[in-house]
Each structure stands twice: as C-alpha cells, then as structure tokens.
Amino acid sequence: MAKLKKLMNFLHTIEEEIREEVCDREGQAEDKTDAWEGWEDSEKGQDYVYKTEALDDLRSLIYEVVDKAQKIKDGDYY
C-alpha cells in the first residue's frame, strides 16, 4: 500500500502541473486569437490547440488512475 500511496501522490502532482500548463496554454491561445482571428485555423494554431486538448485528455486519464488507486486503497473494488 505504501507504493500505491507514493504512486497516487506522484500522479496527483503531475496532474496538477498539467492542469496549470493547460490553463496557461488556453490563455496564450486566446491572446494569439485576439491578435489574429485566423490563428486557430492556421497550421501552427491547430497544432497548438490539438496539443492542448491532448494534454487535457491526459490530465483526465491521470485523474482516473488516481481515483481508481484511491478506491483500491479504500477496499472499494467494485
């Protein structure tokens, strides 16, 4: 169980860092779109948006793993 708790703490920290990065990236994307309306439609803009979305998806998956690990730790296997 100690390893499970260590894993949960590590993943929780990573999830928080990714959440902050996603928020920063979304803010930067808004600034770039305000500067040039076609930015999101450009190749660079699309890549930026897709990466931000992928990071957010990864954050969600990490959250699910932490949640599942907590249930295992609590003995809630169902």
C-alpha positions as CSV (number, residue, x, y, z in Angstrom):
1,M,0.0,0.0,0.0
2,A,2.9,2.4,0.5
3,K,3.8,2.1,-3.2
4,L,0.2,2.8,-4.1
5,K,0.2,5.9,-2.0
6,K,3.5,7.0,-3.5
7,L,2.1,6.5,-7.0
8,M,-1.0,8.4,-6.1
9,N,1.0,11.4,-4.8
10,F,3.3,11.4,-7.8
11,L,0.4,11.3,-10.3
12,H,-1.6,13.9,-8.4
13,T,1.4,16.3,-8.6
14,I,1.8,15.6,-12.3
15,E,-1.9,16.1,-12.9
16,E,-1.8,19.5,-11.2
17,E,1.2,20.5,-13.3
18,I,-0.5,19.5,-16.5
19,R,-3.7,21.4,-15.4
20,E,-1.7,24.5,-14.9
21,E,0.0,24.1,-18.3
22,V,-3.4,23.6,-20.0
23,C,-4.7,26.8,-18.4
24,D,-1.6,28.7,-19.5
25,R,-1.8,27.3,-23.0
26,E,-5.6,28.2,-23.2
27,G,-4.8,31.8,-22.1
28,Q,-2.0,32.1,-24.7
29,A,-4.3,30.7,-27.4
30,E,-6.9,33.4,-26.5
31,D,-4.2,36.1,-26.7
32,K,-3.0,34.8,-30.1
33,T,-6.6,34.6,-31.4
34,D,-7.2,38.1,-30.2
35,A,-4.1,39.3,-32.1
36,W,-5.1,37.4,-35.3
37,E,-8.5,35.9,-35.7
38,G,-7.2,33.3,-38.2
39,W,-4.6,32.0,-35.8
40,E,-6.6,28.9,-34.7
41,D,-7.2,28.0,-38.3
42,S,-3.5,28.2,-39.2
43,E,-1.4,25.1,-39.1
44,K,0.6,26.3,-36.1
45,G,-2.6,27.3,-34.3
46,Q,-4.3,23.9,-35.0
47,D,-1.2,22.1,-33.7
48,Y,-1.2,24.2,-30.6
49,V,-4.9,23.6,-29.9
50,Y,-4.6,19.9,-30.6
51,K,-1.7,19.5,-28.2
52,T,-3.5,21.5,-25.5
53,E,-6.6,19.2,-25.9
54,A,-4.3,16.1,-25.8
55,L,-2.7,17.4,-22.6
56,D,-6.1,17.9,-21.1
57,D,-7.2,14.4,-22.1
58,L,-4.0,13.1,-20.4
59,R,-4.8,15.0,-17.3
60,S,-8.2,13.4,-17.2
61,L,-6.8,9.9,-17.5
62,I,-4.3,10.6,-14.8
63,Y,-7.2,11.7,-12.6
64,E,-9.0,8.5,-13.3
65,V,-5.9,6.4,-12.4
66,V,-5.6,8.3,-9.1
67,D,-9.3,7.8,-8.4
68,K,-9.0,4.1,-9.1
69,A,-6.0,3.8,-6.9
70,Q,-7.8,5.5,-4.1
71,K,-10.7,3.1,-4.4
72,I,-8.3,0.1,-4.2
73,K,-6.6,1.7,-1.2
74,D,-10.1,2.1,0.4
75,G,-11.1,-1.5,-0.4
76,D,-13.8,-0.4,-2.9
77,Y,-13.1,-2.9,-5.7
78,Y,-16.4,-2.6,-7.5
